Amino acid sequence: MKQSRFMSMVEAVTNVVVGYVLAIATQVVVFPWFGIEAGLAEHLTIGLAFVGVSLVRGYLLRRVFEAIRIGRAK
């Protein structure tokens, strides 16, 4: 069954949201190990800086793999 572009976007957004939450939690734990002081607002901003890139990456990779799958089915 072919995955629609909309469902590719839903998957990518879900992946990014889960990744964002995990990234913030990881930053809160790991930054102090390296002597990096950051408040919650800074952690959230740093995480947001990567959200757009992650969203585009996830969507494009899904579409590439979907195209490969469709190409092999022919």
C-alpha positions in Angstrom: 0.0 0.0 0.0 1.3 3.4 -0.9 1.7 6.1 1.8 0.1 9.4 0.9 2.1 12.6 1.1 -0.2 13.7 4.0 0.6 10.6 6.0 4.3 11.1 5.2 3.9 14.6 6.8 2.0 13.2 9.8 4.8 10.7 10.3 7.5 13.3 10.0 5.8 15.7 12.4 5.3 12.9 15.0 8.9 11.9 14.6 10.1 15.5 15.1 7.8 16.1 18.1 9.0 13.0 19.9 12.6 13.8 18.9 12.2 17.4 20.2 11.0 16.2 23.6 13.8 13.7 23.9 16.4 16.3 22.8 15.2 18.7 25.5 15.4 16.1 28.1 18.8 15.0 26.9 20.1 18.6 26.9 18.9 19.1 30.4 20.9 16.1 31.6 24.0 16.3 29.3 24.8 20.0 29.2 25.8 20.2 32.8 28.3 17.4 32.3 30.1 19.7 29.9 29.8 22.8 32.0 27.2 24.3 29.8 24.7 26.5 31.7 21.3 26.9 30.0 17.9 27.7 31.3 14.7 26.1 30.1 14.1 28.9 27.6 17.5 28.4 26.1 17.0 24.6 25.9 13.6 25.1 24.1 15.1 27.6 21.7 18.1 25.4 20.9 15.7 22.5 20.2 13.5 24.7 18.0 16.5 25.6 15.9 16.7 22.0 14.7 13.0 21.3 14.4 12.6 22.7 10.9 15.7 20.8 9.6 14.5 17.6 11.2 11.0 18.0 9.8 12.2 18.5 6.3 14.8 15.7 6.6 12.2 13.2 7.9 9.7 14.1 5.2 12.2 14.0 2.3 13.6 10.7 3.4 10.2 9.1 3.7 9.4 10.3 0.2 12.7 9.0 -1.2 12.1 5.6 0.4 8.5 5.6 -0.9 9.7 6.3 -4.4 12.2 3.5 -4.1 9.5 1.1 -2.9 7.2 2.2 -5.8 10.0 1.8 -8.3 10.7 -1.7 -7.2 7.1 -2.7 -7.4 6.9 -1.9 -11.2 
